[in-house]
């Protein structure tokens, strides 16, 4: 029997994305954004609010990075979500984290997070039902510790955080249970 849970954002899992941008003076700000997704092979869409300090910075500087939060840095990742750069001027500095300027865009790469996408602002979509920052991914970098023998990111080494909208929990990515474009292959051959 099914139970009616009312209206809620019932999508699981959601990535825990760390969005970083400089302000006009080169100061780093980072925010935690759970509502984001790839929207093309070289684009990412962040469904965030226009009032965020990071959004304001992206509007001005036209570049940002998106990093995947990991289990080892859960406290800092959560802090980047609960602290506002509009209210706490030393938000980034409080974590003790380090930022390196991207060689590809005018945005900071947060060194502690293992995978970062370097993005140019492609567009900001504003409608009655949507506010989205869309970035063109111009490069991706990863810490060698999360790479496999073939130089690809190994999700099990990454320990990426995922967000649970049902109970507001963080989880780390666990076991691999199948191979994409293969697990359903038998059903393709069924008549």
Z-matrix of the N, CA and C atoms (Angstrom, degrees):
N
C 1 1.448
C 2 1.531 1 108.96
N 3 1.305 2 117.03 1 139.31
C 4 1.456 3 122.04 2 179.85
C 5 1.519 4 110.22 3 -97.87
N 6 1.329 5 115.93 4 147.81
C 7 1.459 6 121.85 5 179.18
C 8 1.527 7 108.92 6 -113.64
N 9 1.313 8 117.74 7 136.71
C 10 1.457 9 122.74 8 177.75
C 11 1.527 10 108.89 9 -75.74
N 12 1.325 11 117.20 10 119.85
C 13 1.464 12 122.63 11 -179.01
C 14 1.526 13 112.96 12 -99.50
N 15 1.302 14 117.25 13 6.66
C 16 1.470 15 122.81 14 -178.16
C 17 1.535 16 110.19 15 70.36
N 18 1.308 17 116.80 16 -170.76
C 19 1.457 18 121.78 17 -178.45
C 20 1.526 19 109.25 18 -80.48
N 21 1.324 20 115.57 19 129.13
C 22 1.459 21 121.22 20 177.35
C 23 1.522 22 109.18 21 -161.68
N 24 1.307 23 118.29 22 159.50
C 25 1.472 24 120.10 23 176.11
C 26 1.519 25 109.85 24 -78.42
N 27 1.308 26 117.43 25 87.12
C 28 1.466 27 123.14 26 -171.17
C 29 1.524 28 112.44 27 -93.06
N 30 1.319 29 116.34 28 53.30
C 31 1.459 30 120.99 29 175.80
C 32 1.527 31 107.52 30 -113.16
N 33 1.312 32 115.47 31 128.21
C 34 1.461 33 121.20 32 178.87
C 35 1.512 34 108.00 33 -144.06
N 36 1.303 35 118.45 34 135.63
C 37 1.454 36 128.04 35 -1.47
C 38 1.519 37 111.38 36 -86.85
N 39 1.309 38 115.07 37 164.63
C 40 1.464 39 122.37 38 172.35
C 41 1.526 40 106.58 39 -116.27
N 42 1.324 41 117.79 40 139.45
C 43 1.467 42 118.50 41 178.01
C 44 1.523 43 110.15 42 -69.95
N 45 1.304 44 115.81 43 154.72
C 46 1.465 45 120.89 44 172.33
C 47 1.527 46 105.29 45 -105.81
N 48 1.326 47 115.02 46 102.96
C 49 1.456 48 122.35 47 -173.63
C 50 1.526 49 110.21 48 -104.92
N 51 1.311 50 115.86 49 135.37
C 52 1.453 51 122.05 50 176.75
C 53 1.528 52 107.74 51 -104.12
N 54 1.315 53 116.02 52 112.50
C 55 1.461 54 121.93 53 -176.79
C 56 1.528 55 107.30 54 -101.89
N 57 1.327 56 116.39 55 124.35
C 58 1.469 57 121.07 56 -176.50
C 59 1.521 58 110.26 57 -125.65
N 60 1.323 59 114.46 58 140.67
C 61 1.468 60 120.64 59 177.53
C 62 1.517 61 108.78 60 -151.82
N 63 1.314 62 114.91 61 153.07
C 64 1.462 63 121.23 62 172.87
C 65 1.516 64 109.28 63 -85.08
N 66 1.331 65 116.01 64 153.35
C 67 1.457 66 118.84 65 166.86
C 68 1.532 67 107.02 66 -88.69
N 69 1.310 68 117.29 67 -174.23
C 70 1.470 69 120.87 68 -176.55
C 71 1.523 70 113.55 69 -65.64
N 72 1.336 71 117.20 70 -19.25
C 73 1.464 72 121.28 71 178.76
C 74 1.532 73 112.02 72 -98.24
N 75 1.327 74 117.93 73 3.09
C 76 1.453 75 121.46 74 178.54
C 77 1.520 76 114.83 75 87.95
N 78 1.338 77 117.20 76 12.64
C 79 1.467 78 121.48 77 178.23
C 80 1.527 79 109.15 78 -81.13
N 81 1.327 80 116.59 79 137.15
C 82 1.459 81 122.70 80 -177.43
C 83 1.523 82 111.05 81 -82.45
N 84 1.312 83 116.45 82 136.00
C 85 1.464 84 121.73 83 167.90
C 86 1.520 85 107.56 84 -132.13
N 87 1.332 86 115.42 85 142.09
C 88 1.463 87 121.92 86 -179.67
C 89 1.520 88 108.28 87 -131.24
N 90 1.325 89 116.35 88 139.61
C 91 1.457 90 120.59 89 174.30
C 92 1.524 91 109.92 90 -130.16
N 93 1.314 92 115.76 91 153.87
C 94 1.455 93 123.87 92 175.99
C 95 1.531 94 106.95 93 -92.93
N 96 1.320 95 116.66 94 121.89
C 97 1.468 96 121.27 95 -179.40
C 98 1.525 97 109.33 96 -125.88
N 99 1.314 98 116.43 97 111.18
C 100 1.473 99 120.10 98 179.14
C 101 1.521 100 111.76 99 -85.85
N 102 1.311 101 117.78 100 -18.92
C 103 1.459 102 120.13 101 -177.33
C 104 1.519 103 109.74 102 -101.12
N 105 1.306 104 115.07 103 86.48
C 106 1.455 105 120.89 104 179.04
C 107 1.510 106 109.34 105 -153.70
N 108 1.338 107 115.74 106 154.18
C 109 1.459 108 119.85 107 -178.41
C 110 1.524 109 110.76 108 -158.36
N 111 1.313 110 115.25 109 158.32
C 112 1.454 111 121.20 110 171.71
C 113 1.527 112 107.01 111 -72.99
N 114 1.334 113 117.24 112 133.88
C 115 1.467 114 119.28 113 -179.47
C 116 1.528 115 112.37 114 -121.60
N 117 1.325 116 117.24 115 5.48
C 118 1.455 117 124.65 116 173.20
C 119 1.526 118 105.29 117 -173.12
N 120 1.301 119 118.80 118 171.75
C 121 1.465 120 120.62 119 -178.27
C 122 1.527 121 112.47 120 -61.66
N 123 1.322 122 116.78 121 -23.69
C 124 1.465 123 119.57 122 -179.58
C 125 1.526 124 112.56 123 -128.92
N 126 1.335 125 116.69 124 28.10
C 127 1.469 126 119.54 125 -179.30
C 128 1.523 127 110.85 126 -139.80
N 129 1.322 128 114.30 127 148.82
C 130 1.453 129 121.52 128 176.23
C 131 1.518 130 107.86 129 -131.37
N 132 1.328 131 116.30 130 139.98
C 133 1.468 132 121.85 131 178.33
C 134 1.525 133 108.12 132 -114.78
N 135 1.309 134 115.13 133 129.49
C 136 1.463 135 122.06 134 177.97
C 137 1.517 136 107.87 135 -112.85
N 138 1.314 137 116.20 136 119.88
C 139 1.456 138 120.86 137 179.62
C 140 1.528 139 105.82 138 -93.56
N 141 1.310 140 114.87 139 88.73
C 142 1.462 141 121.39 140 -175.81
C 143 1.521 142 109.22 141 -127.92
N 144 1.298 143 115.64 142 173.45
C 145 1.460 144 121.67 143 -176.41
C 146 1.525 145 110.75 144 -90.91
N 147 1.303 146 116.59 145 146.76
C 148 1.458 147 121.95 146 179.12
C 149 1.527 148 112.70 147 -67.56
N 150 1.333 149 117.59 148 -20.47
C 151 1.464 150 121.40 149 -176.20
C 152 1.521 151 113.80 150 -80.90
N 153 1.333 152 118.28 151 -12.56
C 154 1.469 153 120.46 152 -179.19
C 155 1.528 154 110.33 153 -63.08
N 156 1.312 155 116.30 154 143.17
C 157 1.466 156 121.73 155 175.52
C 158 1.532 157 109.66 156 -58.15
N 159 1.319 158 116.50 157 -41.51
C 160 1.461 159 119.93 158 -179.87
C 161 1.528 160 110.99 159 -62.60
N 162 1.322 161 117.62 160 -41.14
C 163 1.464 162 120.77 161 178.13
C 164 1.522 163 110.37 162 -62.84
N 165 1.313 164 116.65 163 -42.89
C 166 1.463 165 120.74 164 178.04
C 167 1.529 166 110.66 165 -61.00
N 168 1.339 167 116.14 166 -40.93
C 169 1.465 168 120.09 167 177.98
C 170 1.522 169 111.26 168 -64.55
N 171 1.330 170 116.43 169 -43.09
C 172 1.466 171 120.20 170 179.95
C 173 1.526 172 110.27 171 -61.10
N 174 1.308 173 117.61 172 -41.39
C 175 1.474 174 121.17 173 177.49
C 176 1.528 175 111.50 174 -56.99
N 177 1.328 176 115.92 175 -40.26
C 178 1.469 177 120.32 176 -175.98
C 179 1.528 178 113.02 177 -81.57
N 180 1.325 179 116.80 178 -43.00
C 181 1.463 180 121.15 179 -172.12
C 182 1.533 181 112.53 180 -91.58
N 183 1.353 182 116.81 181 -22.97
C 184 1.473 183 122.98 182 175.66
C 185 1.533 184 113.92 183 69.81
N 186 1.342 185 116.41 184 24.68
C 187 1.464 186 120.65 185 178.35
C 188 1.523 187 109.29 186 -155.88
N 189 1.339 188 115.22 187 157.42
C 190 1.459 189 120.45 188 177.99
C 191 1.523 190 109.15 189 -165.64
N 192 1.315 191 115.67 190 167.55
C 193 1.458 192 121.11 191 172.10
C 194 1.521 193 108.49 192 -119.71
N 195 1.320 194 115.84 193 153.76
C 196 1.462 195 122.20 194 175.09
C 197 1.517 196 106.27 195 -128.03
N 198 1.328 197 115.66 196 119.35
C 199 1.465 198 121.19 197 179.67
C 200 1.514 199 109.65 198 -111.89
N 201 1.325 200 114.89 199 154.54
C 202 1.454 201 120.99 200 175.84
C 203 1.523 202 108.07 201 -90.91
N 204 1.321 203 116.25 202 121.15
C 205 1.459 204 120.56 203 177.79
C 206 1.526 205 108.83 204 -70.10
N 207 1.316 206 115.97 205 148.74
C 208 1.459 207 120.07 206 -179.41
C 209 1.527 208 111.29 207 -128.01
N 210 1.327 209 114.07 208 164.30
C 211 1.463 210 122.28 209 -176.11
C 212 1.534 211 112.20 210 -56.55
N 213 1.324 212 116.60 211 -37.47
C 214 1.465 213 120.85 212 -177.50
C 215 1.523 214 112.93 213 -64.99
N 216 1.324 215 117.38 214 -20.37
C 217 1.466 216 121.06 215 -176.31
C 218 1.524 217 111.83 216 -122.82
N 219 1.329 218 116.53 217 35.58
C 220 1.462 219 121.64 218 -176.26
C 221 1.528 220 112.12 219 -62.30
N 222 1.324 221 118.48 220 -40.10
C 223 1.473 222 120.78 221 -177.95
C 224 1.524 223 110.74 222 -63.56
N 225 1.322 224 116.58 223 -45.48
C 226 1.464 225 120.14 224 179.86
C 227 1.527 226 111.02 225 -67.99
N 228 1.332 227 116.85 226 -40.54
C 229 1.466 228 120.50 227 179.03
C 230 1.526 229 110.08 228 -60.76
N 231 1.320 230 116.92 229 -44.16
C 232 1.462 231 120.38 230 179.03
C 233 1.531 232 110.57 231 -66.05
N 234 1.325 233 116.66 232 -42.10
C 235 1.470 234 120.87 233 177.88
C 236 1.529 235 110.53 234 -57.53
N 237 1.327 236 117.59 235 -41.71
C 238 1.464 237 120.76 236 179.05
C 239 1.527 238 111.18 237 -63.06
N 240 1.333 239 117.22 238 -18.49
C 241 1.462 240 121.09 239 177.27
C 242 1.508 241 114.04 240 -91.96
N 243 1.322 242 117.32 241 -30.57
C 244 1.468 243 119.11 242 -176.47
C 245 1.525 244 113.22 243 -96.32
N 246 1.319 245 117.27 244 -17.38
C 247 1.466 246 121.17 245 178.52
C 248 1.522 247 109.54 246 -97.98
N 249 1.299 248 116.57 247 137.39
C 250 1.462 249 121.65 248 179.07
C 251 1.520 250 111.20 249 -100.23
N 252 1.317 251 115.67 250 128.88
C 253 1.462 252 120.52 251 174.87
C 254 1.514 253 112.35 252 -65.44
N 255 1.326 254 116.99 253 -18.76
C 256 1.471 255 120.70 254 175.98
C 257 1.526 256 111.34 255 -74.66
N 258 1.335 257 117.38 256 -20.46
C 259 1.463 258 121.38 257 -177.07
C 260 1.518 259 113.68 258 -113.69
N 261 1.327 260 117.51 259 -26.03
C 262 1.467 261 121.69 260 -177.64
C 263 1.523 262 108.17 261 -118.16
N 264 1.316 263 117.05 262 105.19
C 265 1.461 264 121.10 263 -173.52
C 266 1.534 265 113.27 264 -70.94
N 267 1.333 266 117.87 265 -24.60
C 268 1.464 267 120.80 266 -179.91
C 269 1.535 268 111.55 267 -106.79
N 270 1.302 269 116.02 268 31.92
C 271 1.471 270 122.08 269 -176.37
C 272 1.534 271 111.79 270 -52.63
N 273 1.305 272 118.01 271 -52.61
C 274 1.456 273 121.27 272 -178.82
C 275 1.524 274 111.33 273 -66.05
N 276 1.300 275 116.85 274 -44.15
C 277 1.458 276 121.72 275 -176.62
C 278 1.526 277 112.07 276 -62.59
N 279 1.319 278 118.00 277 -32.85
C 280 1.472 279 121.44 278 -178.90
C 281 1.521 280 112.86 279 -59.83
N 282 1.319 281 117.38 280 -26.67
C 283 1.472 282 120.24 281 -177.44
C 284 1.523 283 112.57 282 -80.01
N 285 1.316 284 117.10 283 -20.37
C 286 1.458 285 119.78 284 -174.97
C 287 1.519 286 112.90 285 77.51
N 288 1.324 287 116.85 286 7.72
C 289 1.457 288 121.70 287 179.62
C 290 1.529 289 110.82 288 -71.74
N 291 1.322 290 114.69 289 168.07
C 292 1.461 291 121.93 290 -178.39
C 293 1.531 292 109.43 291 -123.54
N 294 1.318 293 115.28 292 142.23
C 295 1.466 294 121.13 293 178.26
C 296 1.519 295 109.25 294 -122.26
N 297 1.322 296 115.49 295 139.54
C 298 1.458 297 122.39 296 174.30
C 299 1.518 298 107.47 297 -119.95
N 300 1.308 299 116.94 298 139.17
C 301 1.466 300 120.32 299 179.73
C 302 1.525 301 109.26 300 -70.01
N 303 1.311 302 115.45 301 130.17
C 304 1.455 303 121.25 302 175.55
C 305 1.522 304 109.66 303 -59.85
N 306 1.308 305 116.32 304 142.89
C 307 1.463 306 121.00 305 174.90
C 308 1.520 307 111.40 306 -80.16
N 309 1.349 308 116.70 307 -12.63
C 310 1.459 309 120.87 308 -173.43
C 311 1.523 310 114.25 309 -105.71
N 312 1.333 311 117.36 310 -31.34
C 313 1.466 312 121.41 311 -179.17
C 314 1.529 313 108.80 312 -138.60
N 315 1.311 314 116.43 313 164.64
C 316 1.463 315 121.21 314 179.18
C 317 1.529 316 109.36 315 -84.95
N 318 1.343 317 115.22 316 71.82
C 319 1.463 318 121.12 317 -177.64
C 320 1.525 319 109.02 318 -153.85
N 321 1.326 320 116.34 319 155.19
C 322 1.464 321 120.29 320 -179.19
C 323 1.531 322 112.68 321 -86.70
N 324 1.322 323 115.66 322 140.30
C 325 1.459 324 121.80 323 169.48
C 326 1.529 325 105.86 324 -98.48
N 327 1.315 326 117.16 325 124.35
C 328 1.455 327 121.51 326 179.37
C 329 1.524 328 107.08 327 -83.04
N 330 1.314 329 116.35 328 112.17
C 331 1.459 330 121.72 329 -169.80
C 332 1.522 331 113.57 330 -64.15
N 333 1.303 332 118.98 331 -28.91
C 334 1.458 333 121.07 332 -176.48
C 335 1.537 334 113.29 333 -74.14
N 336 1.313 335 118.15 334 -23.87
C 337 1.465 336 120.11 335 178.69
C 338 1.529 337 108.94 336 -86.54
N 339 1.349 338 117.88 337 133.69
C 340 1.467 339 121.13 338 -167.12
C 341 1.528 340 117.25 339 -73.89
N 342 1.317 341 119.51 340 -23.62
C 343 1.469 342 121.09 341 -179.70
C 344 1.521 343 108.51 342 -132.84
N 345 1.337 344 116.16 343 132.37
C 346 1.466 345 120.77 344 179.56
C 347 1.520 346 110.86 345 -133.59
N 348 1.335 347 114.87 346 137.53
C 349 1.455 348 122.12 347 172.07
C 350 1.520 349 107.52 348 -103.99
N 351 1.317 350 116.53 349 128.86
C 352 1.455 351 122.06 350 179.77
C 353 1.522 352 107.79 351 -99.18
N 354 1.337 353 116.27 352 123.91
C 355 1.466 354 120.70 353 -168.34
C 356 1.517 355 113.17 354 -128.25
N 357 1.314 356 114.51 355 142.10
C 358 1.463 357 122.29 356 166.57
C 359 1.520 358 106.51 357 -95.68
N 360 1.324 359 117.03 358 143.83
C 361 1.458 360 119.87 359 176.32
C 362 1.527 361 108.86 360 -65.96
N 363 1.327 362 116.67 361 119.82
C 364 1.467 363 121.34 362 177.52
C 365 1.517 364 109.93 363 -89.56
N 366 1.341 365 116.13 364 -47.59
C 367 1.456 366 120.68 365 177.24
C 368 1.518 367 110.11 366 -169.52
N 369 1.310 368 114.25 367 161.88
C 370 1.459 369 121.41 368 170.28
C 371 1.519 370 105.93 369 -116.41
N 372 1.329 371 114.90 370 124.46
C 373 1.456 372 121.29 371 -177.78
C 374 1.518 373 108.01 372 -100.82
N 375 1.324 374 116.55 373 120.56
C 376 1.458 375 121.63 374 179.72
C 377 1.524 376 108.79 375 -127.51
N 378 1.329 377 115.07 376 113.05
C 379 1.460 378 120.61 377 175.08
C 380 1.524 379 107.55 378 -131.27
N 381 1.309 380 117.11 379 -177.66
C 382 1.464 381 120.72 380 177.55
C 383 1.525 382 111.72 381 -64.02
N 384 1.329 383 117.39 382 -25.28
C 385 1.459 384 121.38 383 -175.65
C 386 1.513 385 115.59 384 -116.27
N 387 1.309 386 118.05 385 0.60
C 388 1.459 387 119.51 386 -173.18
C 389 1.520 388 111.18 387 -150.82
N 390 1.321 389 115.07 388 137.08
C 391 1.461 390 121.93 389 166.22
C 392 1.512 391 105.77 390 -129.12
N 393 1.313 392 117.21 391 116.34
C 394 1.460 393 120.68 392 -176.88
C 395 1.518 394 110.88 393 -137.80
N 396 1.309 395 114.26 394 138.23
C 397 1.460 396 121.84 395 171.83
C 398 1.523 397 105.90 396 -100.09
N 399 1.318 398 116.23 397 121.79
C 400 1.460 399 121.12 398 -179.51
C 401 1.525 400 108.05 399 -109.36
N 402 1.317 401 114.87 400 126.80
C 403 1.455 402 119.97 401 178.99
C 404 1.502 403 111.93 402 -114.69
N 405 1.322 404 116.04 403 143.17
C 406 1.465 405 122.04 404 172.36
C 407 1.523 406 106.27 405 -90.63
N 408 1.318 407 115.89 406 119.09
C 409 1.467 408 121.31 407 -179.39
C 410 1.526 409 108.09 408 -76.36
N 411 1.331 410 116.14 409 117.42
C 412 1.465 411 119.95 410 -179.52
C 413 1.527 412 111.64 411 -105.91
N 414 1.318 413 117.18 412 -7.99
C 415 1.459 414 121.07 413 177.01
C 416 1.510 415 111.18 414 -172.45
N 417 1.318 416 115.41 415 154.31
C 418 1.463 417 122.39 416 176.09
C 419 1.520 418 107.06 417 -133.28
N 420 1.316 419 116.13 418 134.10
C 421 1.463 420 120.01 419 175.45
C 422 1.520 421 108.93 420 -126.78
N 423 1.336 422 115.11 421 152.31
C 424 1.461 423 120.44 422 -178.76
C 425 1.523 424 109.97 423 -142.60
N 426 1.315 425 115.00 424 144.97
C 427 1.452 426 121.32 425 173.51
C 428 1.526 427 107.78 426 -65.29
N 429 1.319 428 117.76 427 134.68
C 430 1.463 429 121.41 428 -178.04
C 431 1.525 430 112.72 429 -57.74
N 432 1.331 431 117.66 430 -25.15
C 433 1.467 432 120.87 431 -178.24
C 434 1.532 433 113.07 432 -66.62
N 435 1.339 434 117.89 433 -18.31
C 436 1.466 435 119.79 434 -179.79
C 437 1.526 436 112.27 435 -102.76
N 438 1.324 437 117.01 436 7.60
C 439 1.460 438 121.11 437 -179.46
C 440 1.524 439 111.27 438 -94.99
N 441 1.343 440 115.50 439 150.04
C 442 1.460 441 120.09 440 174.90
C 443 1.530 442 109.01 441 -88.94
N 444 1.327 443 117.14 442 -175.32
C 445 1.462 444 122.21 443 -177.53
C 446 1.527 445 112.54 444 -63.33
N 447 1.352 446 117.09 445 -21.39
C 448 1.470 447 121.20 446 179.40
C 449 1.520 448 112.98 447 -93.99
N 450 1.337 449 117.42 448 5.40
C 451 1.459 450 121.06 449 178.56
C 452 1.518 451 114.08 450 80.61
N 453 1.333 452 117.35 451 15.92
C 454 1.467 453 121.28 452 177.82
C 455 1.519 454 109.16 453 -103.80
N 456 1.342 455 116.20 454 152.27
C 457 1.456 456 120.33 455 178.34
C 458 1.523 457 109.19 456 -65.05
N 459 1.322 458 115.92 457 129.09
C 460 1.464 459 122.51 458 176.05
C 461 1.524 460 107.19 459 -98.63
N 462 1.336 461 118.47 460 110.04
C 463 1.468 462 120.94 461 -177.45
C 464 1.526 463 113.94 462 -55.22
N 465 1.335 464 117.97 463 -29.77
C 466 1.463 465 120.11 464 -179.91
C 467 1.529 466 111.83 465 -73.46
N 468 1.324 467 117.11 466 -29.54
C 469 1.465 468 120.74 467 174.82
C 470 1.522 469 110.94 468 -79.15
N 471 1.313 470 116.22 469 -27.99
C 472 1.464 471 122.62 470 -176.22
C 473 1.532 472 112.22 471 -66.73
N 474 1.322 473 117.26 472 -36.97
C 475 1.471 474 121.39 473 -176.27
C 476 1.529 475 111.60 474 54.63
N 477 1.322 476 116.10 475 41.61
C 478 1.464 477 121.25 476 -177.20
C 479 1.523 478 110.85 477 -62.97
N 480 1.325 479 114.67 478 141.24
C 481 1.458 480 119.77 479 175.51
C 482 1.519 481 109.64 480 -82.61
N 483 1.323 482 114.90 481 144.14
C 484 1.460 483 121.27 482 169.90
C 485 1.518 484 107.58 483 -125.89
N 486 1.318 485 115.29 484 150.78
C 487 1.457 486 121.91 485 -175.54
C 488 1.520 487 109.59 486 -105.54
N 489 1.306 488 115.40 487 138.28
C 490 1.459 489 124.02 488 179.53
C 491 1.529 490 108.38 489 -105.92
N 492 1.318 491 116.65 490 109.67
C 493 1.462 492 120.98 491 -178.97
C 494 1.526 493 112.77 492 -74.61
N 495 1.334 494 117.87 493 -16.51
C 496 1.456 495 120.75 494 -178.73
C 497 1.532 496 111.94 495 -73.53
N 498 1.332 497 116.27 496 -46.13
C 499 1.461 498 120.59 497 -176.80
C 500 1.522 499 112.77 498 -122.72
N 501 1.319 500 116.35 499 7.35
C 502 1.467 501 123.82 500 178.34
C 503 1.522 502 112.76 501 59.91
N 504 1.327 503 115.77 502 43.58
C 505 1.457 504 120.79 503 178.40
C 506 1.511 505 111.93 504 -106.39
N 507 1.321 506 114.47 505 161.51
C 508 1.462 507 121.77 506 171.15
C 509 1.523 508 107.63 507 -106.32
N 510 1.319 509 115.78 508 141.75
C 511 1.455 510 121.89 509 176.89
C 512 1.517 511 107.62 510 -133.49
N 513 1.322 512 116.23 511 154.41
C 514 1.459 513 120.97 512 174.32
C 515 1.524 514 107.72 513 -99.50
N 516 1.319 515 115.80 514 144.00
C 517 1.456 516 120.75 515 179.36
C 518 1.527 517 108.48 516 -60.60
N 519 1.330 518 115.73 517 135.52
C 520 1.463 519 120.95 518 -175.31
C 521 1.505 520 113.84 519 -106.75
N 522 1.318 521 116.25 520 -132.40
C 523 1.454 522 121.86 521 -171.92
C 524 1.528 523 113.18 522 -75.02
N 525 1.325 524 115.08 523 153.59
C 526 1.456 525 121.65 524 172.43
C 527 1.524 526 107.08 525 -83.29
N 528 1.333 527 117.25 526 131.04
C 529 1.459 528 120.66 527 -176.05
C 530 1.533 529 113.69 528 -116.57
N 531 1.310 530 117.66 529 -2.82
C 532 1.454 531 120.11 530 179.61
C 533 1.513 532 111.04 531 -179.32
N 534 1.321 533 116.48 532 174.08
C 535 1.456 534 122.50 533 179.69
C 536 1.521 535 109.22 534 -113.20
N 537 1.325 536 117.10 535 125.87
C 538 1.465 537 121.76 536 178.58
C 539 1.529 538 110.62 537 -62.04
N 540 1.294 539 116.15 538 147.28
C 541 1.460 540 125.25 539 -178.23
C 542 1.527 541 111.54 540 62.43
N 543 1.347 542 115.79 541 23.39
C 544 1.440 543 120.33 542 178.58
C 545 1.530 544 110.94 543 -143.95
N 546 1.324 545 118.09 544 -37.10
C 547 1.465 546 122.08 545 -175.59
C 548 1.534 547 112.18 546 -59.12
N 549 1.318 548 118.58 547 -30.74
C 550 1.465 549 121.77 548 -179.04
C 551 1.511 550 114.39 549 -103.02
N 552 1.324 551 116.50 550 10.53
C 553 1.466 552 121.98 551 -174.57
C 554 1.529 553 113.07 552 -57.43
N 555 1.315 554 117.89 553 -39.93
C 556 1.465 555 120.69 554 -179.02
C 557 1.529 556 111.59 555 -60.80
N 558 1.299 557 117.27 556 -35.18
C 559 1.473 558 120.38 557 -180.00
C 560 1.534 559 110.91 558 -68.98
N 561 1.334 560 117.49 559 -26.52
C 562 1.465 561 120.46 560 177.28
C 563 1.530 562 110.21 561 -66.11
N 564 1.325 563 116.81 562 -32.22
C 565 1.457 564 121.55 563 -176.50
C 566 1.524 565 112.86 564 -88.29
N 567 1.321 566 116.41 565 -9.25
C 568 1.476 567 122.00 566 -177.99
C 569 1.533 568 109.95 567 -72.64
N 570 1.341 569 116.55 568 138.78
C 571 1.461 570 120.75 569 179.52
C 572 1.488 571 110.80 570 -115.14
